[in-house]
C-alpha cells in the first residue's frame, strides 16, 4: 500500500500559507481540517480554508475530455498523461503554534519553512490548540477565512473532543458571539454552518 500524498509549503506567511501536492489528488485536506507543519523552530498550525486543482501551467488550460457517460475517474484512467499536468493546492490560515509543550492560539513567530511537509494535526494537537476557543479570533479575523471555513473548523475541532463535543461547541458558540457581536448576520451564518 502506498503512503497517502503529503503536500509541501509553497508560499509562507505568518497569517496564512499555501501548500501543494506534487500532483493532482482527488481528496486533498478537507475544508476546516486542522493541518500542522512540524518543521522549523515551532509547529505552525492552521485551518484549511480552500483547495483548488488545475493545471500547473496556467497558459495550458485543462480541456474537457471524455465520452458521454464517462466518470472523471474513467477519463483520468484513459488519459494518464493529464495527471502529469495537474496540481492540487490548499490554502491554510494560521490559528496557532506549538513551542515545546506550550500551545498558543496566536500567530507563529516565523512562517513555516518553504517545502516543509504539511500533515493532518493529531487529535491531541487539535485539543491543545482549540480547547479554550481562542483560535476563533484568528480565524474570524482572517481575510481568507469565510463563514463556511470557520463553521467547518468548529465542527472538525468538536469531533476530537469525544463526549465533550457538545460542551466544546457551546463554548465555541459563546466565543463567536463575543467576537462577532457587531456582526449578527455573520454570527448567524457561522452558527447555522456549525449545526449543518
C-alpha positions as CSV (number, residue, x, y, z in Angstrom):
1,X,0.0,0.0,0.0
2,X,1.4,3.4,-1.0
3,X,1.6,6.2,1.5
4,X,-1.0,9.0,1.1
5,X,0.3,12.1,-0.7
6,X,1.6,14.8,1.5
7,X,1.6,18.5,0.4
8,X,4.5,20.8,1.0
9,X,4.6,24.5,1.8
10,X,5.0,26.6,-1.4
11,X,4.1,30.1,-0.1
12,X,4.6,31.0,3.6
13,X,3.4,33.9,5.7
14,X,2.6,34.4,9.4
15,X,-1.1,34.7,8.8
16,X,-1.5,32.1,6.1
17,X,0.3,29.6,3.9
18,X,-0.2,27.7,0.7
19,X,0.7,24.1,0.2
20,X,0.7,22.0,-2.9
21,X,0.7,18.3,-3.6
22,X,3.3,17.1,-6.2
23,X,0.4,16.0,-8.4
24,X,-3.4,16.2,-8.6
25,X,-5.2,14.4,-5.7
26,X,-8.9,13.7,-5.6
27,X,-9.2,14.0,-1.9
28,X,-6.9,16.8,-0.5
29,X,-7.2,18.1,3.0
30,X,-10.9,19.0,3.8
31,X,-12.4,22.4,4.5
32,X,-12.0,23.2,8.2
33,X,-9.4,20.4,8.7
34,X,-6.5,21.3,11.1
35,X,-3.1,21.0,9.5
36,X,0.4,21.3,11.0
37,X,3.9,22.0,9.8
38,X,6.2,20.2,12.2
39,X,9.5,21.7,10.9
40,X,11.2,24.9,12.0
41,X,11.5,26.5,15.4
42,X,7.9,25.8,16.3
43,X,5.0,23.7,14.9
44,X,2.7,26.0,12.9
45,X,-1.0,25.0,12.9
46,X,-3.8,26.2,10.7
47,X,-7.2,25.5,9.3
48,X,-7.8,24.6,5.7
49,X,-9.9,27.4,4.0
50,X,-9.7,26.4,0.4
51,X,-8.5,23.7,-2.0
52,X,-8.1,24.1,-5.8
53,X,-6.9,21.7,-8.5
54,X,-5.9,22.7,-12.0
55,X,-3.1,22.9,-14.5
56,X,0.4,23.6,-13.1
57,X,0.9,25.9,-16.1
58,X,-2.0,28.4,-16.4
59,X,-1.1,29.0,-20.0
60,X,-2.1,25.4,-20.7
61,X,-5.8,25.2,-19.6
62,X,-7.4,21.8,-19.0
63,X,-9.6,21.0,-21.9
64,X,-12.8,18.9,-21.3
65,X,-12.3,15.3,-22.4
66,X,-14.2,12.1,-22.1
67,X,-17.1,10.4,-23.8
68,X,-20.7,10.8,-22.8
69,X,-21.4,8.8,-19.7
70,X,-17.8,8.5,-18.6
71,X,-17.0,9.4,-15.0
72,X,-14.0,11.6,-14.1
73,X,-12.1,8.5,-12.8
74,X,-12.7,6.8,-16.2
75,X,-11.5,9.8,-18.1
76,X,-8.3,10.1,-15.9
77,X,-7.6,6.3,-16.3
78,X,-7.9,6.6,-20.0
79,X,-5.7,9.7,-20.2
80,X,-2.9,9.2,-17.6
81,X,-0.8,12.0,-19.1
82,X,-3.4,14.5,-17.7
83,X,-2.2,13.9,-14.2
84,X,1.3,15.0,-15.0
85,X,0.0,18.5,-15.9
86,X,-2.2,19.0,-12.8
87,X,-1.6,20.0,-9.2
88,X,-3.7,20.5,-6.2
89,X,-3.1,23.4,-3.9
90,X,-4.5,24.0,-0.4
91,X,-4.9,27.3,1.5
92,X,-4.3,27.3,5.2
93,X,-5.0,30.1,7.7
94,X,-2.8,30.1,10.8
95,X,-4.6,29.6,14.0
96,X,-1.8,28.8,16.4
97,X,1.6,27.3,17.1
98,X,3.2,24.9,19.4
99,X,6.6,25.5,21.0
100,X,7.8,22.6,23.1
101,X,4.9,21.7,25.4
102,X,3.1,25.1,25.1
103,X,0.3,25.6,22.6
104,X,-0.7,29.1,21.7
105,X,-3.7,30.3,19.8
106,X,-1.7,33.2,18.3
107,X,0.3,33.9,15.1
108,X,3.6,32.0,15.0
109,X,6.8,33.9,15.5
110,X,8.0,32.9,12.0
111,X,6.3,31.5,8.9
112,X,6.6,27.8,8.2
113,X,9.7,26.8,6.2
114,X,9.2,26.6,2.4
115,X,8.9,23.0,1.2
116,X,8.1,21.7,4.7
117,X,5.7,18.9,4.9
118,X,2.1,19.8,5.9
119,X,0.4,17.0,7.8
120,X,-3.0,16.5,9.4
121,X,-3.0,17.6,13.1
122,X,-3.4,14.9,15.6
123,X,-6.4,14.8,17.9
124,X,-4.2,15.8,20.8
125,X,-2.8,18.8,18.9
126,X,-6.3,20.0,18.0
127,X,-7.5,19.7,21.6
128,X,-4.4,21.7,22.8
129,X,-4.9,24.4,20.2
130,X,-8.7,24.8,20.4
131,X,-9.7,23.9,24.0
132,X,-10.2,27.5,25.1
133,X,-11.6,28.6,21.7
134,X,-9.1,31.5,21.5
135,X,-8.2,30.2,18.0
136,X,-11.5,31.6,16.7
137,X,-10.3,35.2,16.9
138,X,-7.6,34.5,14.3
139,X,-10.0,32.6,12.1
140,X,-12.8,35.1,12.3
141,X,-10.4,38.0,11.6
142,X,-8.5,36.4,8.7
143,X,-9.4,37.8,5.2
144,X,-9.0,34.3,3.6
145,X,-11.3,32.6,6.1
146,X,-15.0,32.8,5.3
147,X,-18.0,31.8,7.4
148,X,-18.1,28.3,5.9
149,X,-14.5,27.7,6.9
150,X,-15.0,28.9,10.4
151,X,-18.0,26.7,10.9
152,X,-16.2,23.7,9.4
153,X,-13.2,24.3,11.7
154,X,-15.5,24.3,14.8
155,X,-17.1,21.0,13.6
156,X,-13.7,19.5,12.9
157,X,-12.4,20.5,16.4
158,X,-15.6,19.3,18.1
159,X,-15.1,15.8,16.5
160,X,-11.9,15.2,18.5
161,X,-13.5,16.1,21.9
162,X,-15.5,12.8,22.1
163,X,-18.1,13.0,24.8
164,X,-17.1,16.7,25.4
165,X,-18.0,17.7,21.8
166,X,-21.3,19.4,22.8
167,X,-19.6,21.3,25.6
168,X,-16.9,22.4,23.2
169,X,-19.5,23.5,20.6
170,X,-21.4,25.6,23.2
171,X,-18.1,27.2,24.3
172,X,-17.2,28.0,20.7
173,X,-20.6,29.5,20.1
174,X,-20.2,31.8,23.1
175,X,-16.8,32.9,21.9
176,X,-18.1,33.6,18.4
177,X,-21.0,35.6,19.9
178,X,-18.5,37.7,21.8
179,X,-16.2,38.2,18.8
180,X,-19.0,38.9,16.3
181,X,-21.4,40.9,18.5
182,X,-21.3,43.7,15.9
183,X,-21.9,41.3,13.0
184,X,-25.1,39.4,13.8
185,X,-25.6,38.3,10.3
186,X,-22.2,36.7,10.1
187,X,-22.7,35.1,13.5
188,X,-25.9,33.6,12.4
189,X,-24.3,32.3,9.2
190,X,-21.5,30.6,11.2
191,X,-23.8,29.1,13.8
192,X,-26.0,27.6,11.1
193,X,-22.9,26.2,9.5
194,X,-21.8,24.6,12.7
195,X,-25.2,22.9,13.1
196,X,-25.1,21.6,9.5
